């Protein structure tokens, strides 16, 4: 079916044999943002704008290496590609959305207006892409959101902080700091990951308790995946004080004072957890920032194909469920197709799976063939 669809698209889009890119234009915009525009030799008139995923602040701002895969998949098929480094690393949803949106104007100024514009994003970039299509639907014709933080910033960081709070309740005194703060300069591999793994190896039941709680659904199919999912969440929580809190001007973002922890555990165990877990209060300004950058509305007016793995330790499946619920509540579920690959890992897709997703999106937009979930 994919071969047949691709053959039809070749006729519709006028795609010719793959060739070297006609032009690659590198430039700068904003305070320190880099960008690249790639127009193939035989351009089919379509532009793909790509939003890259999270990069820690400790690394320099550079063009994302992951975009080379996007170029390799799409440019030989006649699609132009445009993307930015953003002006900063970290949880840069605000800046990333601005810089990615600017790519349309930068491309148009250089090569002329595309006949159709698609957007794709992975991980944090998936959330950026969702923000742009919800707020600028007329600028895009379709979107592929891969391994996306589709439930939004607060839902993701609540998951990380809840995991830390429940880990401390289950394994007290093992890790430095707490769910509200991790000491500056903490070495995550030696001070977070190694002691957490040792604690879970000594007492595996505690890890199972954490994963059974609704607020901390660490994905796993075996003991190794369970340990990796929980340590991934604990590492992400520790990194938040480097990569998110500066965006919040140092304000506290985690608030569980009214959270009733629930899950597939006995009432006695749940009562003990709710009685002993530490409670924290967030700054209203921090919560407001996280809502602005970004809390998806589900106001979807163009075709979206969302691609995920079934056991993503970084952005678990509640993100896809949350976004589906929001889109459905708006009566716009016909615009959303969610596709899940049965696999462990974050953004762990094959090139063929990514290429098929984009081919199916284009067929949906331009031929009216809605993809199979």
N, C-alpha and C positions, 0 to 999 in steps of 0.2 A: 504494500500500500504506500509506503514512504517513497519507493522508487517511482511509482505511478504519479504520485502527487508532485514529486520533484520534476518529473518530465512535463507535467502540465504547467508548472510554474516557469520552467524554462521557456515555454511558448508564450506565456502571458507576460513575463518580465523582459523577454528579449535577452536572456542571459547567454553569453557566448562562452567559448572555452576559457578556462582559467588562465590568467596571465599576470605579469608583474604589475604592481601598482603604478599607475600613471603619475600620481603626485602624492608625496608625503610632506605635509606642512607642519612644522613644530613652531610653537609660539608661547607667549606668556599673557596672562590676564589676571586682573585683581592683584592683591598683595602676595606675590610669590607663586601663583598657580601656573603650572605648565599645561600645555594641551597639545594634542596631535590630531590632525585631520588626514584621512587616507581616502583618496578617490581612485578607484580602479581604472584600468585602461578602458574597459568596456562598461562604463557605469550604467546601471539600469534605472537611474533616477531616484533610487531609494536611499535614505540615510538611516543608519543605526547609531543612536547616541547611547554610550555605555557609561554606567556609574559603577566605579570600583568599590570593593569592600573595605573593611576596617584594616587600618595599619596603625600600629602603636606609635605614640608620639616620640618614642626614643629613636625612631628611624628617620632618616632625612626624607624630605618631600621629593618624590621622583614620579615619573610616569609609571603606572602600574604594569608589572610584567604580565599579569593575567590577561591584559588586553591583547597581547600577542596571539592568544588562542582565539579571541573573538575575530581578530583580523584574519587569521589563518582559515577560519571557518567561513567567513562571510565575503571577504573581498574577492576571492576567486569566483564567487557566484554573482559578482556584479554589484554588491552592496557597498556603499561608502560607509566609513566608520569615523566617529568623532568621540573623543573622551578627554578628561582632564585629570590631573593629579590632585586637584583641590588645593587650597592655599595652606592647609594644615592637615596633620594626621590626628589620630585619636577618633573619638566618636563624633565625627565632623558632619553630621546630617545637615545642619544649617548651611555651612559653607559648601558642602558637597552638592546640595540641591541648587544653590545659586550658580556654582561654576558649571554644573552639568547642563542647566538650562541655557547658559550662555553659549554652549557649543552649537546650538542651532543657528544663532546669529553669526557666529564666527565662520561656520561652514558656508552659510548662505552668502556672506560677504565675499568669500573667496571663490566659490564655485557656482553660485546661483541657488535658487530655492529648490529643494528636493520635491518630487511629486508626492512622496509619502515619507513620514518620519516614524520610525520605531524606536523604542527605548528598551534597554535591558539593564539589569543590575543584579549583583550577587551579594548576599549577606547584608551588611549595612547598606551597600549600594542598592540592594533590592528594596529596602525601605525608602531610600532616596528616590528611586524610580516610582514607587507607589505614591509618594508625596507629590511628585511632579504631575503624574497623570490625574490625581485627584484634584489638584489645584489649577492645572493648566491642560485640561482634557483636550481642548481644541488644537493644541500644539503637536499631538501625537495620534497615531493611527492604531497602535497596538503595543503591548508590553509583554516581555518575558521577565518574570521575577524568579530568580533561582536562589534556593536556600536562603530566603529573605527573612529579615526580622519583621515579618508582616503584622505581628501583634503590636508593634510599637516599642519605643525606647523604654517607657516605664515598665511595661510588662516584662521585657527582657531583664532589666536590672533588678526588678523585684524578684524574679526567679533566682538570679545570682545571689542576691543578699539574703533571701529566704533560705537558700541552700547553706550559706555560711551560718546563719542564725541557728538552723536546725542541726548543723554539724557540731556547733559549739554546745548545743544542748545534749547531743548524743555522745560527743567525745570532748568533754570539758577540759580546758587547759592545754589542748594540743597545739593550737595555732596562735600566732601573735595577733593582737588587736581583737576586733569583733566585727559584727555586721555593719556597724556605723563608721568604722575607721580601721585602716591597716597602717601600721607605723611607716613613715617615709623611709625609703631605702630598703624595704624588705625584699630579700632575694626570693622570688617566687618559687623557683625549683627546689631550693634547699629548705626554705622556711615554711612553705605552704604545701607543695606537692609531696615531697618525701615524707614528712610526718603524717600527712593525711593518709597516704597509701599504707604506711605502717600501722596506723590506728585501725584502718578498715580490714587489713589482713589479720590483725589480732582479734577484732570483733566484727565479723562480716554482717552480723544481724543489724548493727547500727546503720550500715549503708542501705540495707533493704528497707529499714524503717523510713529513712529519708526519701527513697524513691517511691514509697507507697503513699506519700502525702501529696495531696492534690496540688499544693503550691510549689512542689519541687519534683516534678515528674521526670527524673533523670532517665533517659532511654537506655535500655540494655536488653540483651538476650543471653548474656552469660556473665560470669563474675568479672572477667577482664573489662568488658564494656561498662559494667556498673561502676567499677573503680575509676575508669577513664572519664566517664560522664560526670561523676561527682568532682573529681579533681579539676576537670575542665571548668566547671562552674565556679569552684573556689578560686582558680587562677583568674578567671574573668572578673570575679568580684574584686580581687586584689588589684588587678589592672585598672579597675574603674577609678581608683584614686589618683591614677596617673593620666588616664585618657578621657574620663568623663567629668570628674569633679572640677577640673580647671574651667570647663565650659559653664559650670554652675557657680563660678566664683567662690569655690570652696564650701558651698552650702551642702548640708546633708540631704540626700535624696531618698533614703529608705525610711518607710513608715509602716510599721506592723502593729501599732498600738491597739488597733481594733480587729486584727486578723484572727479568725478562729481557724486553726489548722485542722483540716479534715482529710480523710483518706480511707483506704481499705485496711484499717487497723482496728483493734479492739477499742471499745470506748474507754477502757482503763488506760491503755497506752496513749491514746489521743489526749485524755484529760491530763496525764502526766506531762506530755509535751507542752500543752497550752499553759500549764501552771509554771513550768520551769524555763521556757524559752525567754531570752532577753527581749525587751520591747524597746522600740526606737521611734523617734518623732522626726519627720522630715521638715525642711524649710519650705514654706509655700512658694517661694520664688524658684526653688529647684524643681518642684513639681510642675510649676507653670512652664518652665523652660522645656522640660521633658515632654509635656503635652504639645507645645508648639513645634518641637523638633524631634520626634514627631509621633503624634497619636493618629493612626489612620482612621478615616471616617467611614470607609466602605462605600464612598460615593464614586462608583465606577461607571464610566460612560463609554469605554472602549474595550475591545477584547483584551483579556489578560490570561496568559498561560503561566501558572505557577508550578515550578518544578522543585521537588524536595526529596530528601532521603527519609526513609521510615524511622531511622534512629540517628538523629542529628544531635551530637553532644553539645554543640555550641548554641544552636537555635532550635530547641525541641519542637515537637509537632503541635504544641498549643498555639504557636504562631499562625499556622495555616488554619486551624480550627477557628481561632479568634477572627481572622480576616474573613473567612467564609460567613461567619455569623453576622458580621457587620454589613457585608455586601447583601446578604439575604434580608436583613432587617430593612435595608433601603429598597428592597424589591428589585435588585439589579443582579441577581445571581446568574442570569443568562449570559452576562459578560465575563464570567469567571470559570475557568477550567483548571482544576488542580490535578497534578500528576505526581505520583509518589513512586520512587524507586526503592525497592526493598533492599536496604543496604545500611551499614553503619558508617558514620563519618559526616563531616561538614563539607558541603559543596563537592561531595565525592561522586561526580558524574563522569561518564566517559565522553569524549568528544562527539561520538555518534549520538548520544542521548541529548546533548546540547543542540547539535545540528538539527536533529529531528524536531525538537521543541520549537526552534525558530522556524523551520520549514512549515510546521503545522500552524503556527501563529499567522504566517504570511498567507497560507491557504485559507485560513479563517477570515482574515481581513479582506483579501482581494478576490477570493473565489466563493466565499460564504460557506466553506466546509468547516464546520465546528469540530475541533479536535476531540478525540476520545479521552476521557479522564484517565 
